[in-house]
Amino acid sequence: MDYKKSKAPVNTVSRNIMDLCRETGNIYESVAIISKRANQISLQIKEDLSKKLAEFASYNDSLEEVFENREQIEISRYYEKLPKPSLLATQEFIENKVYWRDPSRENANQDN
């Protein structure tokens, strides 16, 4: 996924709490959903970065030779400029792009 194309802000933005809890009815539940999604995004970004940087890995035992690779620097800068995973997750939640469910509510509805 290309996170650079996301509409998420790069800096922290003040949000209306009522907008965040509209879907769930509970701000704490909304924050828990956003944090779980942020963890997923963080892992995804970390895996992508590791795959791209693994191409530049050198297996020399010599510590004296350190090469400055321009492509590696550009990749690192790209990932540094991305919005934080928490901001990406919050934007996804606001845009209703996050699938979530509450099994306890589903069980309560089935019992009735």
C-alpha positions as CSV (number, residue, x, y, z in Angstrom):
1,M,0.0,0.0,0.0
2,D,1.3,3.4,-0.9
3,Y,0.9,5.4,2.3
4,K,2.3,8.6,0.7
5,K,-1.0,8.9,-1.2
6,S,-3.0,8.8,2.0
7,K,-4.9,12.0,3.0
8,A,-3.5,11.6,6.5
9,P,-1.7,14.8,7.9
10,V,2.0,14.6,8.5
11,N,1.7,16.6,11.7
12,T,-0.6,16.1,14.7
13,V,-4.1,17.5,14.2
14,S,-6.7,18.3,16.8
15,R,-9.8,16.1,16.4
16,N,-13.3,16.4,17.6
17,I,-13.9,13.5,20.1
18,M,-17.5,13.3,19.1
19,D,-16.5,12.5,15.5
20,L,-14.2,9.7,16.7
21,C,-16.8,8.0,18.9
22,R,-19.7,8.3,16.4
23,E,-19.2,4.8,15.0
24,T,-18.6,3.0,18.2
25,G,-20.5,5.1,20.7
26,N,-17.4,5.0,23.0
27,I,-14.3,7.0,22.7
28,Y,-12.2,4.4,24.4
29,E,-13.3,1.7,22.0
30,S,-12.5,4.0,19.1
31,V,-9.0,4.6,20.4
32,A,-8.5,0.9,20.9
33,I,-9.5,0.2,17.3
34,I,-7.2,3.0,16.0
35,S,-4.3,1.8,18.1
36,K,-4.7,-1.8,16.8
37,R,-4.8,-0.6,13.3
38,A,-1.7,1.7,13.9
39,N,0.2,-1.4,15.1
40,Q,-0.8,-3.3,11.9
41,I,0.3,-0.3,9.7
42,S,3.6,0.0,11.7
43,L,4.4,-3.6,11.1
44,Q,3.6,-3.4,7.4
45,I,5.8,-0.3,7.0
46,K,8.6,-2.0,8.9
47,E,8.4,-5.1,6.7
48,D,8.4,-3.1,3.5
49,L,11.4,-1.0,4.6
50,S,13.3,-4.2,5.7
51,K,12.7,-5.8,2.3
52,K,13.9,-2.8,0.4
53,L,17.0,-2.3,2.6
54,A,17.9,-6.0,2.5
55,E,18.8,-5.5,-1.1
56,F,21.6,-3.2,0.0
57,A,22.9,-5.5,2.7
58,S,26.6,-6.3,2.4
59,Y,27.9,-9.4,4.1
60,N,31.5,-8.3,4.4
61,D,33.1,-8.7,7.8
62,S,35.2,-5.6,7.4
63,L,34.0,-2.7,9.5
64,E,36.5,-0.4,7.9
65,E,34.7,-0.1,4.6
66,V,31.4,1.7,4.9
67,F,29.7,2.6,1.6
68,E,27.3,5.4,1.2
69,N,24.6,4.2,-1.1
70,R,22.5,7.0,-2.6
71,E,19.5,4.8,-3.3
72,Q,19.5,3.5,0.3
73,I,19.5,7.1,1.6
74,E,16.6,8.0,-0.7
75,I,14.5,5.0,0.5
76,S,15.2,5.9,4.2
77,R,14.2,9.5,3.5
78,Y,10.9,8.4,1.9
79,Y,10.0,6.4,5.0
80,E,11.0,9.2,7.3
81,K,8.6,11.6,5.5
82,L,5.6,9.3,5.8
83,P,2.9,10.2,8.3
84,K,3.1,8.3,11.6
85,P,1.1,5.0,11.8
86,S,-1.2,6.5,14.4
87,L,-2.1,9.4,12.1
88,L,-2.7,7.0,9.2
89,A,-4.9,4.8,11.3
90,T,-6.9,7.7,12.6
91,Q,-7.5,8.9,9.1
92,E,-8.6,5.4,7.9
93,F,-11.0,5.2,10.9
94,I,-12.5,8.6,10.1
95,E,-13.0,7.6,6.5
96,N,-14.6,4.3,7.5
97,K,-11.9,2.2,5.9
98,V,-11.2,0.1,9.0
99,Y,-13.2,-3.1,9.5
100,W,-13.9,-3.8,13.1
101,R,-16.4,-5.8,15.1
102,D,-17.3,-6.5,18.7
103,P,-17.9,-10.2,19.4
104,S,-19.5,-9.4,22.7
105,R,-22.2,-7.3,21.0
106,E,-22.8,-10.0,18.4
107,N,-23.3,-12.6,21.1
108,A,-25.7,-10.3,23.0
109,N,-27.7,-9.8,19.8
110,Q,-27.9,-13.6,19.1
111,D,-29.1,-14.3,22.7
112,N,-32.1,-12.0,22.2
